[in-house]
Amino acid sequence: MEGVGMLVTNYVFEALGSRESFNTSVRHVKATVGLSERVAGGENLADAVNTLLDEKALSLDEVAPLVSMLLVDKLSYVAVSRNLSTVTTDLKAVHAAVKSWNAADFVVLYHHPDLGCILLNPKNESHLARLDRLNKYELITVYAGGFAKGLDAALARKAALALVGLYEGDKPKADASLGKGPFSYRQPKPKAAPRAEPAKKAGRKAAPARKGKKKASAGTAVAEQAVRAPAPAAQAPKMGARMTPMYAVPVSNELFHNGNVEAWKRIIESYKTKHPDLEVLVYYDGERITDINALFKWGKVKHGSVIQFAVAGENICDVAKLQRYLAQGASKMFEAFLRGPVNSVLPLF
């Protein structure tokens, strides 16, 4: 048994054996120390971490270890985990109820089936945009505590269980013990904008930017001419966006057959070629479709059915155009996307 213990000990620091892994560990430790000071000072951990994620100062795989280290080990927050048996469809109602629960500070860690760990402050209204929906049977963990001041464990557990109940669809109940306390929500202070550098010479006008003309390709013209289905207005890209809402695409062909499948594959390939950092997620009947060919093999997707999709990533754009193309690809006009060489990528975006 002594030999086994020695063997395990020898591998404790194996991850520090290269310069890259050592530097990564050092950066993580520095981030942990910096966040520790901020949270001890009364800043919600989800607010602080999401700011660093948006600035790309943290990676997503660092989130869960940070939460465990700072909230559980250091600050003794009470954690309540559950695989959601039912889910609420009104996340705004959860925020409306929790924002006045001054008895505790809350951090929510939700394991999204497509996006991974999502960290939320349920009192921060802006965090509603980070979570498109909840999914049944997925893991959610609610942490309740009182920063460095601490919080009675019984009260923290009561508050955490009440919040989990809201996420499972329970109606909020008036509870005086949750409304009284020193932990009212503090809006994070925005960073000051950097000062503009003074011009070197007064009276010197900046040269106007050149306007480049876009040359429409034949493939784009064919597809645009055929598409006439109404679509929502395109939204400006948002920094830090994680996932769009679900967009519904009606199947107007008699059957979503092999031709429609190939059209969708080429449309999505064109979108991902233009936006390699974005991911197109396809759903049917509430199930994630990882292989679009399955939509045809099932033989269930007929006229009048609805296929849903969402886009995940940062700086999301061209969603309205993607929706129009997918609507055409699900119709009798799918052949417009099958022209050209087999291995070529359509210049749609």
Secondary structure by P-SEA (a helix, b strand, c coil): caaaaaaaaaacccccccaaaaaaaaaaaaaaaaaaaaaaacccaaaaaaaaaaaccccccaaaaaaaaccccccbbbbbbbccccccccaaaaaaaacccccbbbbbbbbcccccbbbbcccccccccccccccccbbbbbbbccccccccaaaaaaaaaaaaaaaacccccccccccccccccccccccccccccccccccccccccbbbbbbbcaaaaaaaaacccccccccccccccccccbbbbbbccccccaaaaaaaaaaaaaaaaacccbbbbbbccccccccaaaaaaaccccccbbbbbbbbcccccaaaaaaaaaaaaaccccccccccccccccccc
